[in-house]
């Protein structure tokens, strides 16, 4: 995240008057001023473009031979993923304010700042907007609580300038604290206040989503079950029907929910304090079933059968770096089965008891869970790894400088197959 920075360059003068000591200092600050685009401009800028460089990749979703990558706040890369390690860029769908993505068939569900979009990506270079649900999401919130001025539109970038001031030393220290708290960098979360819930349809197209289920990376903030899309925004869960739009908004019991996965007809959410399970037998009104608590840590969760696999990462010295296996055969009473200490884990994926863990700067590691025993098998790669998707005997890993492909035909001995670089 781009944080507001303050550069203290020089001490200009030290002056004394009588018996009282006075300190003056000259400071140079970097100031970030929000650049706005009107709602009309934003809503009229949707469309397909030629493939664009990968820069700030968020959620990754795979369905069939297609890979969809969220370019945070910019749009969606559409990639032919048929040959492992040999991706072919097909198109870029421009969606300002995009951060989340669910895919059902050729239909994409994503956010555009405060709107929810339904997109037909059958022909990626001619993607069409099926429906736009307006004003259903809250405004973006930035570092220090700074948020959009709704009368101006949405913040699309930040203009950086410098200013130099001379001030009392104690005042300069105070200004530094205040400025760091009140100025803003790149988007971090969302506000908790919302706009009106009006819905507008861009066309009368019928949404058809039959076929296999999409697979999302472990840091996804959006999931789908049947005809419903579930979207995490801070501590609230937004429930959309694929054709009827927003159906409900639920305040979650855990305030800092970060990830969501759908499995066995339920929702599994990772937060800073634990894994929450929500029963979706009533799809428009999920209810919390059970909760697996831990000391404050960062954690995503994935599910296979009757087990959930959770990584926890220390946050500012709090919590533990661990891989946890949790029995979810009774969703109301999840219980710990096993754990292993890690270096600094992020995302993970699982296939038939083989667990692929992105251990941050420690690289990609393989663990096995058999007969209620969890053990490390091998280090697959020492290249830093942060998020992952397992799909059809293949693994896609997000690193610092690109996406790494592995052939996992031998699931316990994945082999590097290729790389898709990020643009600098």
CORJO-V931261 format. One record per residue. SS is DSSP state (h for helix, s for strand, l for the rest). D_CENTER is the distance of its C-alpha to the mean C-alpha in Angstrom with 2 decimals. Layout:
SS | D_CENTER
SS | D_CENTER
//
This chain:
l | 12.73
l | 16.07
l | 18.18
l | 21.54
l | 24.15
s | 27.81
s | 30.42
s | 33.75
s | 36.19
s | 39.75
s | 42.00
s | 44.54
s | 47.28
s | 48.54
s | 51.28
s | 53.71
s | 55.82
l | 58.63
l | 57.52
s | 53.95
s | 51.29
s | 48.73
s | 45.75
s | 44.26
s | 41.31
s | 39.90
s | 36.13
s | 33.90
s | 30.47
s | 27.59
s | 26.78
s | 23.77
s | 24.76
s | 22.40
s | 23.14
s | 23.04
s | 23.29
l | 24.97
h | 23.53
h | 26.16
h | 25.18
h | 21.50
h | 22.47
l | 25.05
l | 22.95
l | 21.29
s | 22.65
s | 22.71
s | 23.42
l | 24.44
l | 21.84
l | 20.12
l | 19.17
l | 15.75
l | 14.59
l | 11.01
s | 9.08
s | 5.43
s | 5.67
s | 9.33
s | 11.85
s | 15.54
s | 18.48
l | 21.97
l | 22.54
s | 19.61
s | 16.33
s | 13.78
s | 11.26
s | 9.11
s | 10.66
l | 8.72
l | 11.31
l | 13.83
s | 13.68
s | 13.57
s | 15.47
s | 17.77
s | 19.33
s | 22.31
l | 21.41
l | 24.83
l | 26.11
l | 24.19
l | 23.69
l | 25.09
l | 22.39
s | 23.79
s | 21.90
s | 22.95
s | 21.53
s | 18.94
s | 18.30
s | 18.06
l | 15.84
l | 15.65
l | 12.82
l | 10.55
l | 6.77
l | 6.91
s | 9.52
s | 12.20
s | 15.34
s | 18.84
l | 21.64
l | 21.57
s | 19.87
s | 16.34
s | 14.77
s | 12.35
s | 12.23
s | 14.31
l | 14.29
l | 16.43
s | 17.26
s | 16.24
s | 17.45
s | 19.05
s | 19.76
s | 22.36
l | 21.48
l | 24.63
l | 25.82
h | 22.85
h | 25.15
h | 26.37
l | 23.29
s | 24.42
s | 22.99
s | 24.18
s | 23.19
s | 21.58
s | 21.15
l | 21.67
l | 20.76
l | 18.89
l | 15.78
l | 16.30
l | 16.41
s | 13.75
s | 14.59
l | 14.94
h | 16.33
h | 19.42
h | 19.00
l | 19.76
s | 18.90
l | 20.01
l | 23.69
l | 23.72
l | 27.20
l | 26.08
l | 23.01
s | 19.50
s | 18.81
s | 18.06
s | 18.91
s | 20.89
s | 24.52
s | 25.56
s | 29.15
s | 31.29
s | 33.78
s | 36.56
s | 38.25
s | 41.08
s | 40.81
s | 42.05
h | 40.40
h | 39.39
h | 38.08
h | 36.02
h | 34.35
h | 33.65
h | 32.31
h | 29.93
h | 28.46
h | 28.38
h | 26.88
h | 24.05
h | 23.29
h | 23.76
l | 22.56
l | 19.07
l | 16.92
l | 13.61
l | 11.41
l | 9.80
s | 9.75
s | 12.03
l | 15.69
l | 17.29
l | 20.15
l | 20.22
l | 22.46
l | 24.91
l | 23.89
l | 25.83
l | 25.06
s | 26.31
l | 26.70
l | 26.96
l | 29.07
l | 30.70
l | 29.20
l | 28.85
l | 25.52
l | 26.31
l | 23.73
l | 25.99
l | 25.30
l | 23.15
s | 19.72
l | 16.61
s | 14.72
s | 10.93
l | 9.30
l | 9.09
l | 5.46
l | 5.51
l | 5.78
s | 8.88
s | 12.09
s | 15.71
s | 19.12
l | 22.22
l | 22.32
s | 19.55
s | 15.89
s | 13.96
s | 11.14
s | 9.69
s | 10.34
l | 11.09
l | 14.02
s | 14.83
s | 14.52
s | 15.49
s | 17.70
s | 18.69
s | 21.58
l | 21.25
l | 24.40
l | 25.21
s | 22.04
s | 20.85
s | 22.79
s | 21.64
s | 19.42
s | 19.38
s | 19.06
l | 17.74
l | 19.95
l | 17.35
l | 16.21
l | 13.05
s | 11.16
s | 7.67
s | 7.44
s | 9.88
s | 12.30
s | 15.55
s | 18.75
l | 22.44
l | 22.04
s | 20.01
s | 16.51
s | 15.29
s | 12.85
s | 12.02
s | 12.68
l | 14.39
l | 17.68
s | 17.46
s | 16.65
s | 17.66
s | 19.18
s | 19.79
s | 22.78
l | 22.35
l | 26.07
l | 26.09
l | 23.11
l | 23.14
l | 23.40
l | 21.57
s | 23.19
s | 22.15
s | 24.17
s | 23.64
s | 21.73
s | 21.55
s | 21.64
l | 21.38
l | 21.86
l | 19.00
l | 16.41
s | 12.73
l | 12.29
l | 10.60
s | 13.27
s | 14.86
s | 18.22
s | 21.43
l | 24.55
l | 25.54
s | 23.31
s | 19.79
s | 18.48
s | 16.50
s | 15.78
s | 16.24
s | 16.01
l | 18.29
s | 17.10
l | 19.84
l | 22.46
s | 21.62
l | 20.97
l | 21.39
l | 20.04
s | 20.61
s | 20.10
s | 21.30
s | 22.76
s | 23.23
s | 25.81
l | 24.56
l | 27.80
l | 28.35
l | 25.11
l | 26.92
l | 27.80
l | 25.29
s | 26.89
s | 26.18
s | 27.84
s | 27.09
s | 25.08
s | 25.05
s | 24.44
l | 21.96
l | 21.42
l | 17.87
l | 15.63
l | 11.95
l | 11.14
s | 14.09
s | 15.92
s | 19.38
s | 22.43
l | 25.73
l | 25.50
s | 24.24
s | 21.04
s | 19.14
s | 17.41
s | 15.42
l | 17.40
s | 15.98
l | 19.05
l | 21.14
l | 20.00
s | 19.64
s | 21.86
s | 23.45
s | 24.52
s | 26.76
s | 27.21
s | 30.69
l | 33.25
l | 31.03
s | 30.94
s | 27.89
s | 28.75
s | 27.43
s | 28.73
s | 27.87
s | 25.72
s | 24.57
s | 23.62
l | 23.62
l | 21.25
l | 18.12
s | 15.34
l | 11.69
s | 10.13
s | 12.46
s | 13.80
s | 17.43
s | 19.46
l | 23.23
l | 24.53
s | 21.92
s | 18.95
s | 16.29
s | 14.80
s | 12.63
l | 14.76
l | 15.52
l | 17.52
s | 16.55
s | 15.98
s | 18.62
s | 20.40
s | 22.55
s | 25.29
l | 25.23
l | 28.42
l | 29.63
l | 26.69
l | 27.86
l | 28.61
l | 25.84
s | 27.06
s | 25.30
s | 25.61
s | 24.12
s | 21.50
s | 19.68
s | 19.60
l | 17.34
l | 19.47
l | 20.56
//
